[in-house]
Amino acid sequence: MHNMLDFSFATPDEVCRELGAKLKVQRLAKGWTQVELASRARIAKGTLQRLEAKGVATFESLVRVVMALDLVDQLQPLFDLQIKSIAQMEAAEQVRRQRAPRKRSSS
């Protein structure tokens, strides 16, 4: 079994490599070749190879691969606001209440 990296103590490079390795595991679980996944994601095979081996890709390529693997729903919680204290809750509520400044009308 693959050792899981504790992301809280990892460098950005380590996190990228780990995510690439996890995407490879997902691809293999589906029984797909790199050529097949690259085609489904509409990216070059070399792009997928770099993503799986080094965790290097554009954000768009990463999203394409995640969507092709049918994992896009797992991205949603990544951007949900995580409230860890009352102060954070109050700050988040304050942000929700703010409005954009009104545009002045040209008279």
C-alpha positions in Angstrom: 0.0 0.0 0.0 1.2 3.5 -0.9 2.3 5.6 2.1 0.2 8.7 2.5 2.0 12.0 2.8 0.9 14.3 5.6 0.2 17.4 3.5 0.4 19.7 6.6 4.1 19.1 6.8 4.9 18.8 3.1 6.5 21.2 0.7 4.5 22.3 -2.4 6.6 20.1 -4.6 5.9 17.1 -2.3 2.1 17.8 -2.4 2.2 18.1 -6.2 4.0 14.8 -6.6 1.6 13.1 -4.2 -1.4 14.4 -6.1 0.1 13.2 -9.4 0.6 9.8 -7.9 -2.9 9.7 -6.6 -4.3 10.6 -10.1 -2.2 7.7 -11.5 -3.8 5.3 -9.0 -7.2 6.5 -10.1 -6.4 6.0 -13.7 -5.0 2.5 -13.1 -8.1 1.6 -11.1 -10.2 2.4 -14.2 -7.9 0.2 -16.3 -7.0 3.1 -18.5 -3.7 3.7 -20.3 -2.0 7.2 -20.2 -3.0 7.5 -23.9 -6.6 6.8 -23.1 -6.8 9.2 -20.2 -5.0 11.9 -22.1 -7.4 11.5 -24.9 -10.5 11.7 -22.6 -9.0 14.8 -20.9 -8.1 16.4 -24.2 -4.5 16.9 -23.2 -1.2 15.7 -24.6 0.2 12.3 -23.3 3.4 14.1 -22.2 1.3 16.5 -20.1 -0.3 13.6 -18.3 3.1 11.9 -17.9 4.5 15.0 -16.2 1.4 15.3 -14.0 1.6 11.7 -12.8 5.4 11.6 -12.3 6.1 15.1 -11.0 2.8 16.7 -10.3 3.5 19.4 -12.9 0.7 20.7 -15.1 -1.4 23.8 -15.7 -4.4 24.2 -13.5 -6.6 23.7 -16.5 -4.9 20.4 -17.4 -5.3 19.2 -13.8 -9.0 20.0 -13.9 -9.4 18.3 -17.3 -7.8 15.1 -15.8 -9.9 15.3 -12.7 -13.1 15.7 -14.8 -12.1 12.8 -17.1 -11.6 10.6 -14.0 -15.1 11.7 -12.8 -13.6 13.1 -9.6 -14.7 16.7 -10.0 -17.2 16.5 -7.2 -14.3 16.0 -4.8 -13.0 19.5 -5.7 -16.1 21.2 -4.3 -15.2 20.9 -0.6 -11.7 22.2 -1.3 -13.1 25.7 -1.7 -15.8 25.6 1.0 -15.0 28.1 3.8 -13.7 26.2 6.8 -14.8 27.9 10.0 -12.5 27.0 12.9 -13.2 29.7 15.5 -15.9 32.2 16.5 -13.7 35.0 15.2 -13.5 33.3 11.8 -17.2 32.9 11.8 -17.8 36.6 12.6 -15.2 37.6 9.9 -16.9 35.4 7.3 -20.3 36.8 8.2 -18.9 40.4 7.9 -17.6 39.6 4.4 -21.0 38.2 3.3 -22.7 41.4 4.4 -20.3 43.7 2.4 -21.6 45.0 -0.8 -19.6 46.3 -3.7 -19.5 50.1 -3.9 -22.2 51.6 -6.0 -21.2 53.1 -9.3 -21.6 56.9 -9.4 -23.9 58.0 -12.1 -22.5 60.4 -14.6 -24.6 63.5 -14.7 
